[in-house]
Amino acid sequence: MLKRLILSCIILMLGYAAFVHMQVHFFPKKFSPKKSKTETSTASTVYRFSFSKYLTTGEREIEIEGDSANILGHEIQLMNVIAKAYAEETPVVITADQGVYDKTSGVVHLNENVVATTDTGARLLTEKLDIVSEKKRMESSVLTNVKTENIDVVGTEAIGDSALSNVKFKKNVTVSFRNPQEAGMKPTVITCDGLLEIDYEKNIARFNDNVVAVDHRGTLKADHMDVIYDKATEQLDRMIGTGNVEIIKPDGSSTLSESVIYYAKEGRTVLGGDPEVTAYQSEDGAENPFDLAISSEHVESNKVTDPNPSPAAEDKSELPSFLTKGIA
């Protein structure tokens, strides 16, 4: 009796094993391990990706191209990106090594070797750039360089419109103005601690907080400074400084005033307030005069004003070399 029971158990075990083997062999999907949601939602790779977004008026807002795109959820990861941001009919063309298009927000995040170029030849270079196409705006939180033919701007926390016609820098600002007529001379370099706003259409740069302009002829300091330049040549035309203005010559001579307008092309300066002049003696002991004709005209604070837009030649003052030769 016991032998029969043992034999029956062995037969049942062998039969069950054979049944399981047949199920696995003929129906493998039923016994395959279940995949998690993350495994089943792997990215789809698309090669030569191209995408265009249009406004309700039918005008193009942005175009994006890439060598490849990984589509995962609300993000599209791009490689070797070419983007065209439309502010007007002519777009700004932007290239980058990598990018992410957020389908939810509509923002394009570009990274590594980002270069934006306008039809006029202006270029923006940075390592990170966000294109907010709906607001026709570009933003970068890292060091950014905007270059035109004779003007270089470097700073952080940059914000510009889609045409790069108006650009703001919030921190670490340095601007270099080159004069093509003085190829052998170093450019005029202007720095500031606060906000810089450049309007390329109106040809004006507004500097704020601890502004310092330096070149081989001397130094000009002010709390605020508006720099107007010629649109065709990008040469300095006027520099208007307000608040704690100080002009320092290479020999150490200096002039303090409340405001100043410096006409670069004419080599003429108008000082406002009650200027104070400090002169030093030369090596032979003679006094080194700081010949500076001072005007009582006042420059209204923080406004670009020109008390004499067309000065007559005979009205020009006798100025030190830093002012007569020009800062440009």
C-alpha positions in Angstrom: 0.0 0.0 0.0 2.8 2.4 0.9 4.7 1.6 -2.2 1.6 2.4 -4.4 1.2 5.8 -2.6 4.9 6.7 -3.2 4.6 5.6 -6.8 1.5 7.7 -7.3 3.2 10.8 -5.9 6.2 10.4 -8.2 3.9 10.0 -11.2 2.0 13.2 -10.3 5.2 15.2 -9.8 6.6 14.1 -13.2 3.3 14.9 -14.8 3.2 18.4 -13.3 6.8 19.0 -14.4 6.0 18.0 -17.9 2.9 20.3 -18.0 4.9 23.3 -16.8 7.7 22.6 -19.4 5.1 22.5 -22.2 3.5 25.8 -21.0 6.8 27.6 -20.9 7.8 26.2 -24.3 4.6 26.9 -26.1 3.4 30.0 -24.2 6.5 32.0 -23.1 4.7 35.4 -22.8 2.6 34.1 -19.9 5.7 33.3 -17.9 8.0 36.3 -18.8 8.7 38.7 -16.0 6.6 41.8 -15.8 8.3 45.1 -16.9 8.0 48.2 -14.8 6.4 51.4 -16.1 9.8 53.0 -16.6 11.0 50.0 -18.7 7.9 50.0 -20.9 8.0 53.8 -21.5 11.5 54.0 -23.1 12.3 56.9 -25.3 11.6 56.8 -29.0 14.6 57.9 -31.1 14.0 60.0 -34.3 16.7 60.9 -36.7 16.8 64.3 -38.5 14.1 65.8 -36.3 12.3 68.9 -37.5 9.6 70.9 -35.7 7.9 74.3 -36.5 5.5 76.3 -34.3 3.2 78.9 -35.6 1.2 81.8 -34.2 -2.5 82.1 -34.4 -2.0 84.6 -37.2 -0.2 82.0 -39.2 3.3 83.5 -38.8 6.1 81.2 -37.7 7.2 81.5 -34.1 10.1 79.1 -34.0 11.7 76.3 -36.0 13.9 73.5 -34.5 16.0 71.0 -36.2 18.4 68.3 -34.9 20.4 65.3 -36.0 18.5 63.1 -33.6 15.7 63.5 -31.0 14.8 61.3 -28.1 11.1 61.8 -27.3 10.2 61.0 -23.7 7.1 62.4 -22.0 6.8 66.1 -22.3 10.5 66.6 -23.3 12.3 66.2 -26.7 16.0 65.8 -26.3 18.0 67.1 -29.3 21.5 66.7 -30.6 23.3 69.2 -32.9 20.5 71.7 -32.7 19.6 74.4 -35.2 16.9 76.8 -34.0 15.4 79.8 -35.8 13.6 82.3 -33.5 11.3 84.7 -35.3 10.9 88.2 -34.0 10.3 89.7 -37.5 10.6 88.3 -41.0 14.3 87.6 -40.6 15.0 85.1 -37.8 17.9 84.8 -35.5 19.7 81.5 -36.2 20.9 79.6 -33.1 23.1 76.5 -33.0 24.0 74.3 -30.1 25.5 70.9 -29.3 22.5 69.8 -27.2 19.0 71.0 -26.5 15.7 70.1 -24.8 12.3 71.2 -26.0 9.7 71.3 -23.3 6.4 70.7 -25.0 4.4 71.9 -22.0 6.1 75.3 -21.5 7.2 75.7 -25.1 10.7 76.7 -23.9 13.8 75.5 -25.7 16.8 74.9 -23.4 20.1 74.9 -25.4 23.5 73.8 -23.9 27.1 73.7 -25.0 28.6 75.9 -27.7 25.5 78.0 -28.1 25.8 80.6 -30.9 23.1 83.0 -32.0 23.6 85.0 -35.2 21.5 87.8 -36.7 21.3 88.9 -40.3 23.4 92.0 -39.4 26.3 89.8 -38.2 25.8 90.3 -34.5 26.6 87.1 -32.5 25.7 85.9 -29.1 27.9 83.2 -27.6 27.3 81.3 -24.3 27.0 77.8 -22.9 23.4 77.9 -21.8 20.5 79.7 -23.5 16.7 79.5 -23.1 14.4 80.5 -26.0 11.0 81.7 -24.7 9.4 81.9 -28.1 6.0 83.0 -26.9 7.5 86.1 -25.3 10.0 86.6 -28.1 12.8 86.5 -25.6 16.2 84.7 -25.0 17.8 84.3 -21.6 21.1 83.1 -20.2 22.1 82.8 -16.6 25.8 82.1 -17.3 28.6 84.2 -18.9 27.4 85.6 -22.2 29.3 87.4 -25.0 27.5 89.6 -27.6 29.7 90.7 -30.5 29.3 93.2 -33.3 31.9 94.5 -35.6 33.5 97.0 -33.2 31.7 96.4 -29.9 32.2 93.4 -27.5 29.9 92.9 -24.5 30.5 90.3 -21.8 28.3 89.7 -18.7 26.1 87.3 -16.8 22.3 87.0 -16.5 21.6 88.2 -20.0 18.1 88.9 -21.4 17.5 89.8 -25.0 14.7 90.0 -27.5 14.5 87.5 -30.4 16.1 89.9 -32.8 19.0 90.8 -30.4 18.2 94.5 -30.9 17.9 95.1 -27.2 20.1 93.2 -24.7 20.4 93.6 -20.9 23.1 92.3 -18.6 22.6 92.3 -14.9 26.1 91.4 -13.5 29.8 91.3 -14.3 29.6 93.7 -17.2 32.6 94.6 -19.5 32.1 96.4 -22.8 34.9 97.1 -25.3 34.6 99.8 -28.0 37.1 99.5 -30.8 38.0 102.4 -33.1 38.9 101.0 -36.5 40.8 104.2 -37.3 43.1 103.5 -34.4 44.2 100.0 -35.1 47.3 100.1 -33.0 45.5 101.4 -29.9 43.7 99.4 -27.2 39.9 99.6 -27.2 38.0 101.7 -24.7 36.9 99.4 -21.9 33.8 100.2 -19.8 32.8 98.2 -16.7 30.0 98.5 -14.2 28.6 96.6 -11.2 24.9 97.1 -12.0 22.6 96.7 -15.0 23.7 97.4 -18.5 21.1 97.9 -21.2 22.1 98.2 -24.9 19.7 99.3 -27.5 21.3 98.5 -30.8 18.5 100.2 -32.8 18.9 103.5 -30.9 22.7 103.2 -30.6 22.9 103.7 -26.8 24.4 101.8 -23.9 23.2 102.6 -20.4 25.6 101.6 -17.5 24.7 101.7 -13.8 26.6 101.5 -10.5 30.3 102.1 -10.3 30.9 102.8 -14.0 34.6 103.0 -15.0 35.7 103.8 -18.6 39.4 103.3 -19.3 41.8 103.7 -22.2 45.4 104.7 -22.8 44.5 108.4 -22.3 42.9 108.2 -18.9 40.0 107.1 -16.8 36.4 108.4 -16.4 34.3 107.3 -13.5 30.6 107.9 -12.6 27.6 106.3 -10.9 25.7 106.2 -14.1 26.8 106.6 -17.7 25.0 106.7 -21.1 27.2 106.0 -24.1 25.9 107.0 -27.5 27.8 105.7 -30.5 27.6 106.0 -34.3 25.4 103.3 -35.8 27.4 103.0 -39.0 30.9 102.9 -37.6 30.1 101.9 -33.9 32.6 104.6 -32.8 31.9 106.6 -29.6 30.0 109.8 -30.1 29.1 111.0 -26.6 29.6 109.8 -23.0 27.2 111.3 -20.4 28.1 110.6 -16.8 26.2 111.5 -13.7 26.9 111.1 -10.0 30.4 111.3 -8.4 32.1 112.0 -11.7 35.9 111.7 -11.7 38.3 112.3 -14.6 41.8 110.9 -14.0 44.8 111.6 -16.3 47.7 109.2 -16.6 49.9 111.6 -14.6 47.5 111.5 -11.7 45.8 114.8 -12.2 42.0 114.6 -11.6 38.8 116.5 -11.8 35.6 115.9 -9.7 32.2 117.0 -10.7 28.5 116.1 -10.4 28.0 115.4 -14.1 29.9 115.4 -17.4 29.1 115.3 -21.1 32.1 114.3 -23.2 31.9 114.8 -27.0 34.3 112.2 -28.3 34.4 113.4 -32.0 34.9 117.0 -31.1 37.1 116.6 -28.0 34.9 118.8 -25.9 33.7 118.4 -22.3 30.9 120.0 -20.3 31.1 119.6 -16.5 28.2 120.3 -14.2 28.0 121.3 -10.6 31.0 122.7 -8.7 34.0 120.9 -10.2 37.2 120.4 -8.1 40.6 120.2 -9.9 43.6 118.5 -8.5 47.0 119.2 -10.2 50.4 117.7 -9.6 53.9 119.2 -10.1 56.1 118.0 -13.0 59.5 116.5 -12.4 61.2 119.9 -12.8 59.1 121.3 -10.0 56.9 123.4 -12.2 53.2 123.1 -11.7 51.5 120.9 -14.2 48.3 122.8 -15.0 45.1 121.0 -15.6 43.8 123.3 -18.3 40.1 122.5 -18.2 37.4 125.1 -19.1 34.5 124.3 -16.8 30.9 125.0 -17.8 28.2 125.8 -15.3 25.7 123.9 -17.4 24.3 121.0 -15.5 23.5 117.5 -16.8 20.1 116.4 -15.6 20.6 113.1 -13.6 19.9 109.8 -15.5 18.7 111.5 -18.7 20.5 111.7 -22.0 20.6 115.5 -22.5 22.7 117.5 -24.9 22.9 121.2 -23.8 24.7 122.2 -27.1 24.0 119.6 -29.8 25.8 121.7 -32.5 28.6 123.6 -30.9 30.6 126.1 -32.8 34.3 125.5 -33.4 35.3 128.6 -31.5 33.5 127.5 -28.4 35.7 124.4 -27.9 37.6 124.4 -24.6 41.2 123.8 -24.1 41.3 120.4 -22.5 43.9 117.8 -21.3 44.9 115.1 -23.7 42.5 112.6 -22.2 39.6 114.8 -23.3 40.9 116.6 -26.4 42.0 113.4 -28.2 38.8 111.5 -27.2 38.0 108.3 -25.4 37.0 106.5 -28.5 
